[in-house]
């Protein structure tokens, strides 16, 4: 369980990046809802990665 929780931030970041890549390939770069969702996933993933790894290390 710790291993999965430790990688939760990376999974969220990768999900956001995959959404951005898919939007780029499909040409759907004018949809603010999709782009905003992917940006939120990347930011939340980065924050959760930092916080979770800090708590697990301590």
C-alpha positions as CSV (number, residue, x, y, z in Angstrom):
1,X,0.0,0.0,0.0
2,X,2.9,2.4,0.8
3,X,4.3,1.8,-2.7
4,X,1.1,2.7,-4.4
5,X,0.6,5.7,-2.2
6,X,4.2,6.9,-2.8
7,X,3.6,6.8,-6.6
8,X,0.2,8.5,-6.5
9,X,1.6,11.9,-7.4
10,X,3.5,10.5,-10.4
11,X,0.3,8.8,-11.6
12,X,-1.6,12.1,-11.4
13,X,1.2,13.9,-13.3
14,X,1.3,11.3,-16.0
15,X,-2.5,11.4,-16.4
16,X,-2.3,15.1,-16.9
17,X,0.5,14.8,-19.4
18,X,-1.3,12.1,-21.3
19,X,-4.4,14.3,-21.6
20,X,-2.2,17.1,-22.9
21,X,-0.5,14.9,-25.5
22,X,-3.9,13.5,-26.6
23,X,-5.3,17.0,-27.1
24,X,-2.2,18.0,-29.1
25,X,-2.5,15.0,-31.4
26,X,-6.3,15.5,-31.9
27,X,-6.0,19.2,-32.4
28,X,-8.4,19.9,-29.6
29,X,-6.3,22.7,-28.0
30,X,-9.1,25.2,-27.8
31,X,-11.2,23.4,-25.1
32,X,-10.4,25.1,-21.9
33,X,-12.2,22.5,-19.7
34,X,-9.9,19.7,-20.9
35,X,-6.7,21.9,-20.7
36,X,-7.7,23.1,-17.3
37,X,-8.3,19.6,-16.0
38,X,-5.0,18.4,-17.2
39,X,-3.2,21.5,-15.6
40,X,-5.0,20.8,-12.3
41,X,-4.0,17.1,-12.4
42,X,-0.3,18.1,-13.0
43,X,-0.3,20.7,-10.2
44,X,-2.2,18.4,-7.7
45,X,0.1,15.5,-8.6
46,X,3.2,17.6,-8.0
47,X,2.0,18.8,-4.7
48,X,0.8,15.4,-3.6
49,X,4.1,13.9,-4.6
50,X,6.1,16.3,-2.5
51,X,3.7,16.1,0.5
52,X,3.3,12.3,0.5
53,X,7.1,11.6,0.1
54,X,7.9,14.0,2.9
55,X,5.5,12.3,5.2
56,X,6.6,8.7,4.3
57,X,10.3,9.6,4.7
58,X,9.7,11.1,8.2
